[in-house]
Amino acid sequence: MKDIKRVFLIVLDSCGIGEAPDAENFGDKGCNTIRTISQSPYFNIKTLRNLGYTHIDGLSFLGDGKLGATVARLRERSQGKDTTIGHWEIAGVVSEKPLPTFPDGFPDDLIREFSEKTGRKVICNKAYSGTEVIKDYGEEHLKTGALIVYTSADSVFQIAAHEDIVSPDELYHYCKIAREMLKGDRGVGRVIARPFEGEYPFKRTANRHDFSLEPPKETLLDELKSKGFDVIAVGKINDIFVNKGITEYVYTKNNCDGMNKTLEYQNKEFNGLCFVNLVDFDMVYGHRNDIDGYAKAFSEFDFWLKAFTEKMKDDDALIITADHGCDPGFKGTDHTREYVPFILYNKNIHPENLGTIDGFTYVSECVKKLLG
């Protein structure tokens, strides 16, 4: 492979490829995101098939395909199945301890303090689906102005509010208050603003914003930036890494917007990493058990990928991976503990199957080697 100038690292959020060996410890025995969506009539992976996706360990059930890239199956070393620690590990940081979760709601003293600091009452304080919580508590919120606080099986503190009652900027301010409070043993991975609009049953808007815990040590992004490389964040990458190690960022409204913005960066000159997260697989389809929607989104990415790879330059490299699973056909609506794919493509690459590799950190090591 020639010297590489630009690496495009695309995380297909939640696109796991089968239960990890320790899935039973996470209550996820039997999960398999890709197997579930492959059973949908909308599933089509012509481009990924040509890159070697079906050669990855555990994916032979998808049928035959070319081996047009370097492929592998990655096993997570961190103790969790969360977006935050999944991305941290992709960037070289392994989390030995799981981030705290609050399946029975947050402690009363914390909720009282949060209510005092925001000047608003709090309702709900339970583990809840994000779409169901606004159905069940949205009208009470409209009447009282109280903030809807909820969590999930993930390490998150989520605040929902109607944009007519609480503006997005005001909601972000409340999230920052919560982020300052949630440290140490209560240091959840993310505080998430969940604005919604309209009338019952209400609709979430595109103004979601994540306020993440700062990585415990320097990541790949910090190292690249310190050495003078460009580090471009597309989607929620900037939020996940709290703007650390990032030289330029852009937010996205959905997968389509994320793919379009990635194409825009493909048409620009830079030297370093373009780190992309496509969140709809997880947020819109996985958590809502929408198998056909997930399959359609995956197929849309595959179709987009053909044009992207055709436009790649000789000194471009593309890495495709994921951060965890979210099997839309599995019990519940939460993340699932799964292997993730690794695909490395360059126009001059020597294709090979590396088998199964221990650690998402392999992605970080690969990026550093590619950029010298």
RODO-2510 file (C-alpha; in nm, 4 decimals, decimal comma):
residues 372
     n   res          X          Y          Z
     1     m     0,0000     0,0000     0,0000
     2     k     0,1316     0,3472    -0,0895
     3     d     0,1837     0,6187     0,1709
     4     i    -0,1562     0,7234     0,3035
     5     k    -0,2551     1,0883     0,3373
     6     r    -0,6210     1,0577     0,4408
     7     v    -0,7987     0,7932     0,6488
     8     f    -1,1795     0,7839     0,6544
     9     l    -1,2918     0,5916     0,9644
    10     i    -1,6662     0,5189     0,9550
    11     v    -1,8439     0,3748     1,2583
    12     l    -2,1761     0,2089     1,1727
    13     d    -2,3308     0,2729     1,5125
    14     s    -2,4574    -0,0565     1,6630
    15     c    -2,3958    -0,2748     1,3542
    16     g    -2,2658    -0,5734     1,5512
    17     i    -2,1970    -0,9081     1,3818
    18     g    -2,2834    -1,1709     1,6417
    19     e    -2,2700    -1,2360     2,0146
    20     a    -1,9320    -1,1959     2,1840
    21     p    -1,7977    -1,4885     2,3918
    22     d    -1,8994    -1,3072     2,7122
    23     a    -2,2427    -1,1965     2,5842
    24     e    -2,4169    -1,4078     2,8480
    25     n    -2,2577    -1,1914     3,1199
    26     f    -2,4408    -0,8940     2,9702
    27     g    -2,7737    -1,0739     2,9279
    28     d    -2,7229    -1,0945     2,5526
    29     k    -2,6774    -1,4634     2,4755
    30     g    -2,8155    -1,5307     2,1275
    31     c    -2,7999    -1,1743     1,9955
    32     n    -2,6847    -1,1080     1,6390
    33     t    -2,7679    -0,7737     1,4810
    34     i    -2,6525    -0,8550     1,1281
    35     r    -2,8234    -1,1957     1,1204
    36     t    -3,1506    -1,0367     1,2287
    37     i    -3,1518    -0,7633     0,9660
    38     s    -3,0249    -0,9974     0,6926
    39     q    -3,3595    -1,1784     0,7129
    40     s    -3,5426    -0,8657     0,5967
    41     p    -3,6418    -0,8462     0,2275
    42     y    -3,4852    -0,4980     0,2218
    43     f    -3,1352    -0,6252     0,3034
    44     n    -2,8828    -0,5803     0,0206
    45     i    -2,5023    -0,5621     0,0558
    46     k    -2,3578    -0,5762    -0,2943
    47     t    -2,0712    -0,3330    -0,2231
    48     l    -1,9790    -0,4769     0,1170
    49     r    -1,9950    -0,8245    -0,0359
    50     n    -1,7369    -0,7196    -0,2949
    51     l    -1,5107    -0,5786    -0,0228
    52     g    -1,5083    -0,9083     0,1684
    53     y    -1,7750    -0,8601     0,4364
    54     t    -1,8980    -1,2190     0,3985
    55     h    -1,5444    -1,3509     0,4584
    56     i    -1,5392    -1,2115     0,8133
    57     d    -1,5505    -1,4830     1,0815
    58     g    -1,9102    -1,5754     1,1598
    59     l    -2,0647    -1,4154     0,8505
    60     s    -2,0512    -1,7066     0,6062
    61     f    -2,4309    -1,7394     0,6405
    62     l    -2,4535    -1,4273     0,4202
    63     g    -2,3266    -1,6282     0,1223
    64     d    -2,0329    -1,5873    -0,1113
    65     g    -1,8458    -1,2710    -0,1967
    66     k    -1,5140    -1,1377    -0,3189
    67     l    -1,2262    -1,0577    -0,0858
    68     g    -1,1480    -0,7061    -0,2008
    69     a    -1,0141    -0,5608     0,1244
    70     t    -0,8447    -0,6539     0,4507
    71     v    -1,1139    -0,7826     0,6869
    72     a    -1,1377    -0,9074     1,0453
    73     r    -1,3749    -0,9619     1,3353
    74     l    -1,2967    -0,7536     1,6451
    75     r    -1,3776    -0,8485     2,0048
    76     e    -1,4255    -0,5720     2,2614
    77     r    -1,1918    -0,5755     2,5603
    78     s    -1,3679    -0,2985     2,7552
    79     q    -1,6295    -0,3945     3,0120
    80     g    -1,9423    -0,2630     2,8520
    81     k    -2,1537    -0,2282     2,5391
    82     d    -2,1909     0,1465     2,5390
    83     t    -2,1300     0,4024     2,2655
    84     t    -1,8815     0,5945     2,4764
    85     i    -1,6459     0,3142     2,5745
    86     g    -1,6854     0,1490     2,2343
    87     h    -1,5558     0,4632     2,0630
    88     w    -1,2884     0,5136     2,3287
    89     e    -1,1584     0,1629     2,2582
    90     i    -1,1638     0,2267     1,8825
    91     a    -0,9442     0,5272     1,9658
    92     g    -0,7047     0,3189     2,1761
    93     v    -0,8434     0,3405     2,5325
    94     v    -0,9640     0,0205     2,7034
    95     s    -1,2099     0,0630     2,9938
    96     e    -1,1401    -0,2053     3,2536
    97     k    -1,4444    -0,1054     3,4615
    98     p    -1,7964    -0,0631     3,3251
    99     l    -1,9524     0,2818     3,3359
   100     p    -2,2263     0,3108     3,6011
   101     t    -2,5874     0,2390     3,5131
   102     f    -2,9047     0,3213     3,7063
   103     p    -3,1751     0,0716     3,6029
   104     d    -3,3945     0,1738     3,9000
   105     g    -3,3548     0,5463     3,8388
   106     f    -3,1132     0,7992     3,9820
   107     p    -3,0684     0,8552     4,3590
   108     d    -3,3191     1,0903     4,5216
   109     d    -3,0493     1,3239     4,6522
   110     l    -2,9069     1,3702     4,3022
   111     i    -3,2498     1,4420     4,1523
   112     r    -3,3243     1,6937     4,4293
   113     e    -2,9963     1,8750     4,3713
   114     f    -3,0498     1,8760     3,9942
   115     s    -3,4020     2,0174     4,0412
   116     e    -3,2696     2,2911     4,2706
   117     k    -2,9924     2,3904     4,0299
   118     t    -3,2215     2,4018     3,7253
   119     g    -3,5205     2,5561     3,9017
   120     r    -3,7486     2,2939     3,7479
   121     k    -3,9203     1,9881     3,8892
   122     v    -3,8275     1,6435     3,7583
   123     i    -4,0689     1,3722     3,6446
   124     c    -4,0232     1,0052     3,5492
   125     n    -3,6684     0,9144     3,6688
   126     k    -3,6959     0,5587     3,5379
   127     a    -3,5412     0,3400     3,2708
   128     y    -3,7561     0,4068     2,9641
   129     s    -3,7759     0,3954     2,5852
   130     g    -3,7094     0,7420     2,4450
   131     t    -4,0167     0,7410     2,2233
   132     e    -4,2465     0,5951     2,4891
   133     v    -4,1341     0,8340     2,7634
   134     i    -4,2538     1,1414     2,5750
   135     k    -4,5864     0,9708     2,5066
   136     d    -4,6353     0,8890     2,8746
   137     y    -4,4936     1,2081     3,0296
   138     g    -4,5095     1,4670     2,7496
   139     e    -4,8481     1,6137     2,8424
   140     e    -4,7544     1,6430     3,2101
   141     h    -4,4369     1,8210     3,1020
   142     l    -4,6412     2,0647     2,8901
   143     k    -4,8675     2,1451     3,1857
   144     t    -4,5985     2,1771     3,4529
   145     g    -4,2714     2,2576     3,2756
   146     a    -4,1069     1,9743     3,4673
   147     l    -3,8092     1,8073     3,3010
   148     i    -3,8474     1,4446     3,1900
   149     v    -3,5399     1,2636     3,3225
   150     y    -3,4897     0,9005     3,2278
   151     t    -3,2206     0,6414     3,1627
   152     s    -3,1814     0,3003     2,9969
   153     a    -2,9662    -0,0098     3,0304
   154     d    -2,6829     0,2098     2,9019
   155     s    -2,4804     0,4542     3,1092
   156     v    -2,6892     0,7622     3,0270
   157     f    -2,8762     1,0479     3,1967
   158     q    -3,1333     1,1719     2,9453
   159     i    -3,3424     1,4879     2,9655
   160     a    -3,6449     1,5318     2,7397
   161     a    -3,8285     1,8604     2,6961
   162     h    -4,0675     2,0141     2,4427
   163     e    -3,9017     2,2878     2,2391
   164     d    -4,1992     2,5213     2,2999
   165     i    -4,1443     2,4901     2,6766
   166     v    -3,7656     2,4597     2,6968
   167     s    -3,5544     2,5873     2,4092
   168     p    -3,2721     2,3599     2,2893
   169     d    -3,0116     2,6033     2,4250
   170     e    -3,1799     2,6039     2,7668
   171     l    -3,1967     2,2234     2,7603
   172     y    -2,8260     2,2078     2,6773
   173     h    -2,7589     2,4308     2,9773
   174     y    -2,9463     2,1879     3,2022
   175     c    -2,7445     1,9017     3,0534
   176     k    -2,4216     2,0825     3,1377
   177     i    -2,5429     2,1171     3,4975
   178     a    -2,6106     1,7425     3,5100
   179     r    -2,2748     1,6665     3,3494
   180     e    -2,0945     1,8612     3,6230
   181     m    -2,2868     1,6658     3,8868
   182     l    -2,2396     1,3201     3,7364
   183     k    -1,8814     1,2293     3,8203
   184     g    -1,6982     0,9585     4,0140
   185     d    -1,9251     0,6665     4,1040
   186     r    -2,2085     0,8490     3,9290
   187     g    -2,0064     0,9341     3,6194
   188     v    -2,2375     0,8117     3,3454
   189     g    -2,0957     0,7917     2,9954
   190     r    -2,3323     1,0493     2,8478
   191     v    -2,5835     1,3147     2,9445
   192     i    -2,8174     1,3473     2,6480
   193     a    -3,0516     1,6313     2,5522
   194     r    -3,3683     1,4881     2,3940
   195     p    -3,5848     1,7751     2,2644
   196     f    -3,9249     1,6967     2,1122
   197     e    -4,2026     1,8888     1,9390
   198     g    -4,5634     1,8834     1,8203
   199     e    -4,8700     1,7378     1,9854
   200     y    -4,9338     1,3950     2,1391
   201     p    -4,7804     1,1433     2,0742
   202     f    -4,5032     1,3995     2,0008
   203     k    -4,1937     1,3683     1,7837
   204     r    -3,8267     1,3967     1,8756
   205     t    -3,6353     1,6658     1,6857
   206     a    -3,2888     1,6578     1,5297
   207     n    -3,1537     1,8845     1,8077
   208     r    -3,0267     1,5978     2,0213
   209     h    -2,6928     1,6732     2,1848
   210     d    -2,4625     1,4441     2,3841
   211     f    -2,2445     1,5599     2,6738
   212     s    -1,9916     1,2826     2,7268
   213     l    -1,7573     1,1901     3,0054
   214     e    -1,4043     1,2961     2,9203
   215     p    -1,1806     1,0050     2,8141
   216     p    -0,9636     0,8900     3,1082
   217     k    -0,6423     0,9353     2,9102
   218     e    -0,5169     1,0553     2,5725
   219     t    -0,6648     0,8888     2,2652
   220     l    -0,5620     0,8385     1,9051
   221     l    -0,7206     1,1762     1,8305
   222     d    -0,4985     1,3586     2,0818
   223     e    -0,1889     1,1900     1,9419
   224     l    -0,2709     1,2753     1,5811
   225     k    -0,3515     1,6374     1,6637
   226     s    -0,0303     1,6769     1,8637
   227     k     0,1675     1,5578     1,5602
   228     g     0,0056     1,8126     1,3305
   229     f    -0,2516     1,5931     1,1573
   230     d    -0,6045     1,7075     1,0774
   231     v    -0,8664     1,5313     1,2904
   232     i    -1,2141     1,5871     1,1458
   233     a    -1,5206     1,4697     1,3388
   234     v    -1,8498     1,4004     1,1573
   235     g    -2,1698     1,3333     1,3528
   236     k    -2,1566     1,2810     1,7290
   237     i    -1,7810     1,2073     1,7363
   238     n    -1,7084     1,5555     1,8705
   239     d    -1,9533     1,5007     2,1572
   240     i    -1,8158     1,1559     2,2434
   241     f    -1,4608     1,2897     2,2726
   242     v    -1,5630     1,6221     2,4328
   243     n    -1,3824     1,8111     2,1521
   244     k    -1,0483     1,6641     2,2671
   245     g    -0,7996     1,5939     1,9885
   246     i    -1,0319     1,7341     1,7203
   247     t    -0,9312     2,0090     1,4782
   248     e    -1,2634     2,0442     1,2946
   249     y    -1,6137     1,9073     1,3443
   250     v    -1,9584     1,9053     1,1919
   251     y    -2,2842     1,7675     1,3334
   252     t    -2,5340     1,5659     1,1307
   253     k    -2,9115     1,5291     1,1307
   254     n    -2,9293     1,1652     1,0190
   255     n    -2,7407     0,8968     0,8268
   256     c    -2,8081     1,0582     0,4894
   257     d    -2,6728     1,3911     0,6123
   258     g    -2,3701     1,2140     0,7619
   259     m    -2,2922     1,0363     0,4352
   260     n    -2,3320     1,3602     0,2369
   261     k    -2,0979     1,5469     0,4707
   262     t    -1,8437     1,2645     0,4442
   263     l    -1,8563     1,2994     0,0654
   264     e    -1,7975     1,6734     0,1056
   265     y    -1,4819     1,6026     0,3039
   266     q    -1,3747     1,3536     0,0392
   267     n    -1,3733     1,6472    -0,2027
   268     k    -1,1555     1,8601     0,0290
   269     e    -0,7834     1,8513     0,0892
   270     f    -0,6670     1,7429     0,4345
   271     n    -0,3951     1,5313     0,5883
   272     g    -0,5053     1,2972     0,8647
   273     l    -0,8257     1,1396     0,9915
   274     c    -1,1934     1,1925     0,9080
   275     f    -1,3807     1,0115     1,1879
   276     v    -1,7509     0,9513     1,1105
   277     n    -2,0414     0,8146     1,3153
   278     l    -2,3663     0,7124     1,1432
   279     v    -2,6121     0,6984     1,4322
   280     d    -2,9491     0,6080     1,2765
   281     f    -2,8817     0,2331     1,2828
   282     d    -2,8806     0,2542     1,6625
   283     m    -3,0988     0,5513     1,7532
   284     v    -3,3762     0,5211     1,4947
   285     y    -3,3927     0,1476     1,4218
   286     g    -3,2097    -0,0703     1,6757
   287     h    -3,3621     0,0804     1,9886
   288     r    -3,7068     0,0775     1,8265
   289     n    -3,6901    -0,2884     1,7160
   290     d    -3,7424    -0,1818     1,3535
   291     i    -3,5848    -0,4705     1,1615
   292     d    -3,6940    -0,3589     0,8137
   293     g    -3,5930     0,0019     0,8821
   294     y    -3,2510    -0,1128     1,0006
   295     a    -3,2079    -0,3325     0,6907
   296     k    -3,3092    -0,0454     0,4604
   297     a    -3,0610     0,1904     0,6277
   298     f    -2,7842    -0,0694     0,6013
   299     s    -2,8605    -0,1211     0,2320
   300     e    -2,8651     0,2564     0,1744
   301     f    -2,5176     0,2786     0,3260
   302     d    -2,4014    -0,0063     0,1029
   303     f    -2,5326     0,1763    -0,2057
   304     w    -2,3622     0,5009    -0,0975
   305     l    -2,0387     0,3132    -0,0299
   306     k    -1,9986     0,2154    -0,3963
   307     a    -1,9740     0,5797    -0,5079
   308     f    -1,7462     0,6657    -0,2151
   309     t    -1,4951     0,3895    -0,2884
   310     e    -1,4925     0,4699    -0,6593
   311     k    -1,3935     0,8306    -0,5808
   312     m    -1,1140     0,7358    -0,3385
   313     k    -0,7617     0,8470    -0,4301
   314     d    -0,4575     0,6210    -0,4256
   315     d    -0,3427     0,7805    -0,0976
   316     d    -0,6847     0,7421     0,0724
   317     a    -0,7726     0,4577     0,3091
   318     l    -1,1188     0,3602     0,4338
   319     i    -1,1908     0,1748     0,7579
   320     i    -1,5422     0,0536     0,8412
   321     t    -1,6281    -0,0780     1,1883
   322     a    -1,8906    -0,0548     1,4663
   323     d    -1,8986     0,0237     1,8383
   324     h    -2,1405    -0,2433     1,9727
   325     g    -2,4599    -0,4189     1,8691
   326     c    -2,8281    -0,3287     1,8994
   327     d    -3,0116    -0,6334     1,7669
   328     p    -3,3599    -0,5070     1,6684
   329     g    -3,5031    -0,8588     1,6935
   330     f    -3,3610    -0,9358     2,0371
   331     k    -3,5401    -0,9038     2,3701
   332     g    -3,5721    -0,5455     2,4890
   333     t    -3,4470    -0,2331     2,3141
   334     d    -3,0941    -0,1982     2,4512
   335     h    -2,7419    -0,2405     2,3151
   336     t    -2,6106    -0,5939     2,2704
   337     r    -2,2624    -0,7299     2,3449
   338     e    -2,1298    -0,8304     2,0021
   339     y    -1,8244    -0,8632     1,7841
   340     v    -1,7821    -0,5808     1,5308
   341     p    -1,6510    -0,5867     1,1725
   342     f    -1,3226    -0,4428     1,0518
   343     i    -1,2808    -0,3565     0,6853
   344     l    -0,9744    -0,1741     0,5526
   345     y    -0,9841    -0,0690     0,1872
   346     n    -0,7375     0,1112    -0,0368
   347     k    -0,7147     0,0927    -0,4146
   348     n    -0,3700    -0,0687    -0,3913
   349     i    -0,4379    -0,2998    -0,0981
   350     h    -0,3445    -0,6671    -0,0836
   351     p    -0,6709    -0,8303     0,0364
   352     e    -0,6565    -1,0699     0,3306
   353     n    -0,8699    -1,2114     0,6112
   354     l    -0,7071    -1,1541     0,9512
   355     g    -0,9557    -1,3736     1,1380
   356     t    -1,0641    -1,2668     1,4869
   357     i    -0,8642    -0,9973     1,6695
   358     d    -0,8827    -0,9186     2,0409
   359     g    -0,9583    -0,5499     2,0917
   360     f    -1,1215    -0,2628     1,9056
   361     t    -0,7849    -0,0945     1,9703
   362     y    -0,6664    -0,2629     1,6511
   363     v    -0,8427     0,0202     1,4648
   364     s    -0,6310     0,2836     1,6423
   365     e    -0,3105     0,0887     1,5754
   366     c    -0,4043     0,0562     1,2088
   367     v    -0,4752     0,4294     1,1666
   368     k    -0,1375     0,5182     1,3194
   369     k     0,0449     0,2792     1,0873
   370     l    -0,1418     0,4070     0,7832
   371     l    -0,0483     0,7677     0,8611
   372     g     0,3106     0,6768     0,9426
***
